[in-house]
Amino acid sequence: MGVGVEMEGWLEGRVTAGEVEAKVRLVMESEQGRKLRDRVEAHREATAMAWKDGGSSRAAFAQLLSDIDDARGKQ
């Protein structure tokens, strides 16, 4: 997806304040950060469309609920 930045030291549970500051600056001030924000916005819009009436996620969720209901009725 490419919608995040990795914090150095997170695996060890030791992310420094300097690392957080550097990543915030990267996201807020750099060209790479602008591209990341653009990707996040595109994903946000796609997600909103998928959950609208008639959207793919809403339809898939309705089908899942129907399948569960059918399976429960067969028990």
C-alpha positions as CSV (number, residue, x, y, z in Angstrom):
1,M,0.0,0.0,0.0
2,G,2.8,2.4,0.8
3,V,0.8,4.6,3.2
4,G,3.1,4.7,6.2
5,V,6.7,5.2,7.4
6,E,8.8,2.9,9.4
7,M,10.2,4.0,12.7
8,E,13.7,2.9,13.3
9,G,13.9,0.9,16.6
10,W,10.2,0.0,16.7
11,L,11.0,-3.7,16.7
12,E,13.1,-3.3,19.8
13,G,10.5,-1.0,21.4
14,R,13.0,1.9,21.4
15,V,11.9,4.7,19.1
16,T,13.6,7.9,20.0
17,A,12.0,11.4,20.0
18,G,14.5,12.3,17.3
19,E,13.2,9.5,15.1
20,V,9.6,10.6,15.6
21,E,10.5,14.1,14.8
22,A,12.4,13.1,11.7
23,K,9.4,11.0,10.4
24,V,6.9,13.7,11.1
25,R,9.1,16.2,9.2
26,L,9.4,13.7,6.4
27,V,5.6,13.3,6.1
28,M,4.8,17.0,6.5
29,E,7.6,18.7,4.7
30,S,9.1,16.5,2.0
31,E,8.1,15.5,-1.5
32,Q,8.0,11.9,-0.4
33,G,5.6,12.9,2.4
34,R,3.4,14.7,-0.1
35,K,3.2,11.6,-2.3
36,L,2.4,9.5,0.8
37,R,-0.4,11.9,1.8
38,D,-1.8,11.7,-1.7
39,R,-1.8,7.9,-1.5
40,V,-3.6,8.1,1.8
41,E,-6.2,10.4,0.4
42,A,-6.7,8.1,-2.6
43,H,-7.2,5.1,-0.3
44,R,-9.6,7.1,1.9
45,E,-11.7,8.0,-1.2
46,A,-11.7,4.4,-2.4
47,T,-12.7,3.1,1.0
48,A,-15.6,5.6,1.2
49,M,-16.8,4.5,-2.2
50,A,-16.6,0.8,-1.3
51,W,-18.8,1.4,1.8
52,K,-21.5,3.5,0.1
53,D,-24.8,1.8,-0.8
54,G,-24.1,-0.5,-3.7
55,G,-20.3,-0.4,-3.0
56,S,-18.2,-3.5,-3.3
57,S,-17.3,-3.8,0.5
58,R,-20.9,-3.2,1.5
59,A,-22.1,-5.9,-1.0
60,A,-19.4,-8.3,0.2
61,F,-20.3,-7.8,3.8
62,A,-24.0,-8.3,3.1
63,Q,-23.1,-11.5,1.3
64,L,-21.1,-12.7,4.3
65,L,-24.0,-12.0,6.7
66,S,-26.3,-13.9,4.4
67,D,-23.9,-16.8,4.2
68,I,-23.7,-16.9,8.0
69,D,-27.4,-16.8,8.3
70,D,-27.8,-19.6,5.8
71,A,-25.2,-21.7,7.6
72,R,-26.9,-21.2,11.0
73,G,-30.3,-22.2,9.4
74,K,-28.8,-25.5,8.3
75,Q,-27.7,-26.5,11.8
